[in-house]
Amino acid sequence: MKKRNFIIVMIILLSLSFVLIGCNSTRQIDRYYERLKKADSATIIIDMQVPIFGKMSMTMKMDDNKQYFSAIFDDVEKYTEVVGDKTYIYTRNPLGNWIKTESQTEEDEVSIEEEFEELFNSKNYEYSKDLEKFVLKDDVNPEFWDEMQANSLTLEIDGDNCIISGEVNSKGMVMEISITIKDLNKTEITLPTVT
């Protein structure tokens, strides 16, 4: 009986050690990024503490063939929809009504998750037991989303949620940033009614 109990306790301890090792492994970053790339939908919220302007927030959503971008700086709130080989953009006219136009640009469309690909390079991180988060290595400064360069970051994964926060440099302007990725395969976008 004692021998059987000892074996059960050892199996439980061994199982727990594998779980704890898995939580600290940078492979967790690779697995999360693969889930993000395969997700049909997701929500990304970016909060920045911008010098002169103060706190600014932006929400980006993707849902299959639709995307949503909240207004930020001089960019207006907009939705995009891809139908076949055409991209349609929904924006507000000066009267505040939604209008739908076909995109005339031939630029390569980059998916939202590709904008943040460099932030999910697991080789750039090490696990901090003190912070209980992944920390960007000192000699690494990945570039992402519109030429931002990371100075220092932490990355925390909790199920389908990921929070990346720290300090970035955007065209010479240093600012605090927090990127929350959530609602994988749960985000829904309803296109605005065009008048």
HELIX and SHEET records of a PDB file:
HELIX    1   1 LYS A    2  ASN A   24  1                                  23    
HELIX    2   2 ARG A   27  LYS A   38  1                                  12    
HELIX    3   3 ILE A  112  GLU A  115  1                                   4    
HELIX    4   4 GLU A  117  PHE A  120  5                                   4    
HELIX    5   5 SER A  122  ASN A  124  5                                   3    
SHEET    1   A11 TRP A  98  GLU A 102  0                                        
SHEET    2   A11 LYS A  86  ARG A  92 -1                                        
SHEET    3   A11 LYS A  78  VAL A  83 -1                                        
SHEET    4   A11 LYS A  66  PHE A  69 -1                                        
SHEET    5   A11 GLY A  54  ASP A  63 -1                                        
SHEET    6   A11 SER A  41  VAL A  50 -1                                        
SHEET    7   A11 MET A 173  LYS A 182 -1                                        
SHEET    8   A11 ASN A 161  SER A 170 -1                                        
SHEET    9   A11 MET A 148  ASP A 158 -1                                        
SHEET   10   A11 LYS A 133  LEU A 136 -1                                        
SHEET   11   A11 TYR A 125  SER A 128 -1                                        
SHEET    1   B10 TRP A  98  GLU A 102  0                                        
SHEET    2   B10 LYS A  86  ARG A  92 -1                                        
SHEET    3   B10 LYS A  78  VAL A  83 -1                                        
SHEET    4   B10 LYS A  66  PHE A  69 -1                                        
SHEET    5   B10 GLY A  54  ASP A  63 -1                                        
SHEET    6   B10 SER A  41  VAL A  50 -1                                        
SHEET    7   B10 MET A 173  LYS A 182 -1                                        
SHEET    8   B10 ASN A 161  SER A 170 -1                                        
SHEET    9   B10 MET A 148  ASP A 158 -1                                        
SHEET   10   B10 GLU A 143  PHE A 144 -1                                        
END                                                                             
